[in-house]
Amino acid sequence: IPVILGAIFCGPKKGAFLGFVFGLTSFIKNTLMPTSMSAFVFSPILASSIDGAAGVVKSTIICFVPRILVGIIPYFVYRGIVKLTTSSHAKAAKVISNLVISAAAAVIYFIVVELTGRKKDGRFLGYVYAGVTGALTNTLLVMPMIYIFYKEAYANALSIEPGAVMGVILGVISFNGIIEAIVAAVLV
């Protein structure tokens, strides 16, 4: 959420820097104080013992790329929503933006915007969509990357069959991802 807010209020360059700091913090924490057997996913140093030099590259990508994008994408979503909702074609733009946003964002939109009765100006909608997008950017990039890069190692770390990894990943996305998106929409 601090990275999303940084992106909105400071711009994409400073937001990307904040995202990098978020990734670096995750890297340090998972390297020095791993709290789970799957900490290697976010620690290139730990990943090197599992997958050699390839592990360093894979974990670096998982640790930094999604977090940096969390500092960039919400800025453009916010600006786009504000521009669309304040243009002379605001109603048509709102319909188009609703078609583009995922089902999770639509649910969050109705919960946060419709049920709260708040004023539906461009800035408010921009904050809601930027919060949702920021949270989903992280979740929808990290979890599939874990599956693609570390399916077998992740299964071993969780003591499950490799065939069950997809179910675990989808569970995290559908439960944690949605909750994170709702919380981010409300707090942002």
VOGU-3710 file (C-alpha; in Angstrom, 3 decimals, decimal comma):
1> ipvilgaifc> 0,000/0,000/0,000  2,825/2,506/0,671  4,229/1,702/-2,781  0,806/2,214/-4,409  0,366/5,540/-2,613  3,900/6,554/-3,555  3,145/5,790/-7,194  -0,061/7,847/-7,164  1,305/10,884/-5,340  4,976/10,904/-6,380
11> gpkkgaflgf> 4,805/9,513/-9,911  6,002/6,327/-11,574  9,759/6,924/-11,178  9,617/7,406/-7,422  6,963/4,689/-7,212  9,307/2,286/-9,009  12,059/3,206/-6,541  9,698/2,498/-3,628  8,828/-0,820/-5,267  12,525/-1,619/-5,530
21> vfgltsfikn> 12,928/-0,846/-1,813  9,953/-3,131/-1,088  11,635/-5,905/-3,092  14,971/-5,272/-1,389  13,314/-5,448/2,028  11,700/-8,745/1,052  15,056/-10,032/-0,208  16,851/-9,090/3,030  14,108/-10,474/5,284  13,849/-13,779/3,427
31> tlmptsmsaf> 17,630/-14,169/3,297  18,489/-13,241/6,871  15,304/-14,305/8,675  13,449/-16,846/6,533  10,086/-17,612/8,115  9,076/-20,454/5,827  10,604/-23,230/3,795  9,617/-21,330/0,650  11,681/-18,223/1,514  14,063/-19,175/-1,317
41> vfspilassi> 11,498/-17,816/-3,769  12,321/-14,265/-2,624  15,992/-14,793/-1,810  18,455/-15,196/-4,678  21,077/-16,329/-2,170  18,912/-19,165/-0,830  17,704/-20,006/-4,332  21,272/-20,484/-5,535  21,580/-23,520/-3,262  18,491/-25,041/-4,922
51> dgaagvvkst> 18,897/-24,059/-8,559  22,424/-22,631/-8,923  22,922/-19,477/-10,973  19,496/-19,927/-12,573  17,963/-19,710/-9,093  19,641/-16,367/-8,511  18,100/-14,962/-11,695  14,650/-16,478/-11,071  14,400/-15,302/-7,469  15,683/-11,849/-8,369
61> iicfvprilv> 12,943/-11,541/-10,982  10,246/-12,737/-8,545  11,544/-10,532/-5,735  11,927/-7,280/-7,665  9,949/-7,098/-10,935  6,405/-7,366/-9,491  7,212/-4,947/-6,655  8,714/-2,373/-9,027  5,641/-2,645/-11,257  3,428/-2,036/-8,206
71> giipyfvyrg> 5,161/1,339/-8,087  4,396/2,087/-11,740  1,098/0,554/-12,882  -1,213/2,124/-10,240  0,001/5,595/-11,255  -1,150/5,093/-14,836  -4,399/3,410/-13,769  -5,174/6,336/-11,457  -4,371/8,943/-14,118  -6,339/7,019/-16,756
81> ivklttssha> -9,439/6,653/-14,573  -9,350/10,326/-13,585  -8,995/11,348/-17,225  -11,757/9,006/-18,401  -14,215/10,002/-15,703  -13,653/13,747/-16,095  -13,908/13,827/-19,890  -17,048/14,840/-21,758  -17,626/11,154/-22,457  -17,442/10,117/-18,817
91> kaakvisnlv> -20,361/7,689/-18,973  -19,027/5,887/-22,050  -15,536/5,854/-20,571  -16,886/4,386/-17,340  -18,564/1,557/-19,276  -15,361/0,851/-21,209  -13,224/0,859/-18,062  -15,647/-1,529/-16,348  -15,335/-3,950/-19,266  -11,558/-3,922/-18,987
101> isaaaaviyf> -11,364/-4,382/-15,214  -11,394/-7,966/-13,977  -14,258/-9,637/-12,127  -12,452/-9,127/-8,825  -12,152/-5,414/-9,453  -15,842/-5,243/-10,362  -16,806/-6,885/-7,073  -14,538/-4,527/-5,163  -15,922/-1,568/-7,113  -19,486/-2,385/-6,102
111> ivveltgrkk> -18,564/-3,033/-2,484  -16,444/0,056/-2,018  -18,084/2,590/-4,319  -21,747/1,652/-4,560  -22,389/0,502/-1,007  -20,465/3,272/0,737  -22,473/5,974/-0,986  -19,380/8,121/-1,464  -19,173/10,680/-4,189  -18,188/8,975/-7,430
121> dgrflgyvya> -15,768/11,531/-8,768  -12,772/10,681/-10,883  -10,246/10,897/-8,081  -12,173/8,542/-5,809  -12,611/5,961/-8,576  -8,965/6,424/-9,520  -7,848/5,649/-5,970  -10,065/2,554/-5,809  -8,848/1,174/-9,133  -5,210/2,054/-8,417
131> gvtgaltntl> -5,388/0,233/-5,075  -6,947/-2,846/-6,659  -4,504/-2,804/-9,549  -1,469/-2,406/-7,307  -2,431/-5,332/-5,091  -3,359/-7,555/-8,015  -0,193/-6,631/-9,915  1,916/-8,102/-7,141  -0,206/-11,215/-6,584  -0,861/-11,977/-10,259
141> lvmpmiyify> 2,829/-11,717/-11,123  4,460/-13,354/-8,090  2,290/-16,459/-7,812  2,436/-17,547/-11,478  6,198/-16,888/-11,503  6,566/-19,195/-8,509  4,677/-21,871/-10,434  6,663/-21,374/-13,650  10,115/-21,073/-12,067  9,860/-23,260/-8,965
151> keayanalsi> 7,014/-25,750/-9,254  9,042/-28,742/-8,026  11,054/-26,863/-5,386  7,921/-25,112/-4,094  6,138/-28,465/-3,828  9,085/-29,857/-1,848  9,149/-26,809/0,434  5,432/-27,179/1,177  5,635/-30,990/1,398  2,995/-31,479/-1,277
161> epgavmgvil> 2,854/-33,263/-4,600  3,957/-31,193/-7,612  0,504/-31,694/-9,115  -1,028/-29,870/-6,139  1,046/-26,713/-6,603  -1,418/-25,202/-9,093  -4,233/-25,570/-6,545  -2,143/-23,898/-3,845  -1,223/-21,051/-6,206  -4,854/-20,550/-7,262
171> gvisfngiie> -5,917/-20,662/-3,622  -3,470/-17,931/-2,700  -4,560/-15,826/-5,666  -8,282/-16,275/-5,052  -8,166/-15,810/-1,275  -5,185/-13,636/-0,376  -5,224/-11,732/-3,660  -8,856/-10,711/-3,341  -8,488/-9,731/0,327  -5,350/-7,708/-0,461
181> aivaavlv> -7,154/-5,984/-3,346  -10,129/-5,061/-1,138  -7,877/-3,767/1,638  -5,771/-1,787/-0,843  -8,906/-0,293/-2,467  -10,242/0,817/0,911  -6,943/2,138/2,332  -5,774/3,874/-0,830
//
